[in-house]
Amino acid sequence: MSSSSSSSSEDGNGNGGGSTSARRGGNFEGPSTSRQRAVNEVWPEHFVEALAAQVAIDASHSIGRLAAAPALANVFQVCSTWRAVSRWDALWHRLSRRIWGRTQLLHDTWRDEFVYWHRTAQNFLRGRSAHGILAFDDVDNQDGYTCRCMTISDRHLACGFADGAVRVFDLATYTHMVTLRPHERNRLGQFARAVSGIVINDATLAFATLDGDIYVAIINGGGGVIRMAHEGDVVNDGALVDFTGCGSGRWWVGLYAGAPNRAYHIWDSVTEELVYVNGSLTNPESLMGWRLLINEVTEFVGRVRAVTAIISEEEDEDHQLAVAVAVAVACTSSRLIVFDLRNPDVILGEEESNRGFIVTSVDVSNDARYIRVDNHGHASVCRVGTLEEVCRFNIGGGGRSGSQRRVMGCMNLGYALMCAGGVITVWDVEHGRRLYHFRERIGEVNAVVANERYVAAAAATSDRIIHLWDFGADQ
């Protein structure tokens, strides 16, 4: 594993020309010492806790997530009573959830959790990472070299291949843990068993094949044993071109092409019951859907991504309640649709483009934003639901060149990553600034995925390796 200090397009420190106010904590200045005694005597601790949390959240919204910690530091300088609030784990639990989207404790305390993800985000900003390789050697045929999709969690990376195999890697040890394969049965087309999507959490994994089968497996201790949760009906539904879910959320979502008005299939992931079938998004791409079953993938029909996002918090006398919404973003080359998974007949937002969208550029983040790039290389980051544009930038180039059509994109809470021409470039999604590009040139990629710590990419070659970059706080 090698250390990687990515090439910056901005200042010499690799900070991407970051906002000076963000690095100083923004406009949140320290308190006046003349007011410390009065404040110490009047304000109760639970009120100070609520104030500190709101100051940090406001700073993250107005300046960026990295501004939350400096804002908190200013609050804790007021007096000893205010500083004592910094030892309340409940405060750090709330801020870890609201600012970094953390719901599971991976460190000793929630303060440690908050600090870890703050430092990891700083590494992402500065391009400080370690590059490594994930290797495997259990390929049965030539189709097994082609990685079609990837999904990542805190502990595992799962990669789906054209021969139907799903290979799971342990991110802590960089080892290949297990290979899952779909059941043998008669299939319509050479690539019918190709993996179209994976949903993973730290306990179980679900994956779908192009002909509509869905399988479930236990990751740890499962011994590679899988069971079928849903048998596909490719004749009536068409090809399942993409499959996703909300991680540990309630829904699985499939995007189909090949049959009219059956674009969206939604399952309850707890009961594994199919609860909804409808949608005309992929009607114009029906023929392309059928071709995927017999031809190697050269064009991407559509992409769907789902997210469960906290949109607000409400408090009563005893509890703080998070209000969340489950939303899907589905896209083809000409149209993008956003819909609520609980009420999918109601379209929350819609975009159409005469230029056309690059399907493989579309992704969503856990704070309910999505990114998409058109065929002229113009990228937009928008809020899910309202379609309000947060920022825009140009990934370079123009027109429908080969490099533009092969753009692969993903995003996390703070950054968008686009791979074109073998180079992965990083943008800040708050302001649309180009920050840097990875030093490693890996050629064209078939799949790329990122979370708050890791970036993984599968090169479109037959070298049987997956590239992994670790931006963890210890880098």
Stockholm file with secondary structure:
# STOCKHOLM 1.0

chainA/1-475         MSSSSSSSSEDGNGNGGGSTSARRGGNFEGPSTSRQRAVNEVWPEHFVEALAAQVAIDASHSIGRLAAAPALANVFQVCSTWRAVSRWDALWHRLSRRIWGRTQLLHDTWRDEFVYWHRTAQNFLRGRSAHGILAFDDVDNQDGYTCRCMTISDRHLACGFADGAVRVFDLATYTHMVTLRPHERNRLGQFARAVSGIVINDATLAFATLDGDIYVAIINGGGGVIRMAHEGDVVNDGALVDFTGCGSGRWWVGLYAGAPNRAYHIWDSVTEELVYVNGSLTNPESLMGWRLLINEVTEFVGRVRAVTAIISEEEDEDHQLAVAVAVAVACTSSRLIVFDLRNPDVILGEEESNRGFIVTSVDVSNDARYIRVDNHGHASVCRVGTLEEVCRFNIGGGGRSGSQRRVMGCMNLGYALMCAGGVITVWDVEHGRRLYHFRERIGEVNAVVANERYVAAAAATSDRIIHLWDFGADQ
#=GR chainA/1-475 SS CEEEECEESSCTTSSTTCCHHHHHTTTCCCCCGGGHHHHHHHCCHHHHHHHHHHHHHHHHHHTCGGGHHHHHHHHHTSCHHHHHGGGCHHHHHHHHHHHHCCCSCCSSSHHHHHHHHHHHHHHHHHTEEEEEEEECCCCCSGGGGCEEEEEECSSEEEEEETTSCEEEEETTTTEEEEEECCCCCCCSSTTTTSEEEEEECSSEEEEEETTSCEEEEESSSCTTCEEEEECCCHHHHEEEEEEEECTTSSEEEEEEEESTTCCEEEEETTTTEEEEEECCTTGGGHHHHHHHTTSCCSSCCCEEEEEEEEEEEEECSSCEEEEEEEEEEEECSSEEEEEETTSTTSEEEEEECSSCEEEEEEEECTTSEEEEEETTSEEEEEETTTCCEEEEEECSCCSSCHHHHTCEEEECSSEEEEEETTEEEEEETTTCCEEEECSCCCCSEEEEEECSSEEEEEESSSSCEEEEEECCTTC
#=GC SS_cons         CEEEECEESSCTTSSTTCCHHHHHTTTCCCCCGGGHHHHHHHCCHHHHHHHHHHHHHHHHHHTCGGGHHHHHHHHHTSCHHHHHGGGCHHHHHHHHHHHHCCCSCCSSSHHHHHHHHHHHHHHHHHTEEEEEEEECCCCCSGGGGCEEEEEECSSEEEEEETTSCEEEEETTTTEEEEEECCCCCCCSSTTTTSEEEEEECSSEEEEEETTSCEEEEESSSCTTCEEEEECCCHHHHEEEEEEEECTTSSEEEEEEEESTTCCEEEEETTTTEEEEEECCTTGGGHHHHHHHTTSCCSSCCCEEEEEEEEEEEEECSSCEEEEEEEEEEEECSSEEEEEETTSTTSEEEEEECSSCEEEEEEEECTTSEEEEEETTSEEEEEETTTCCEEEEEECSCCSSCHHHHTCEEEECSSEEEEEETTEEEEEETTTCCEEEECSCCCCSEEEEEECSSEEEEEESSSSCEEEEEECCTTC
//
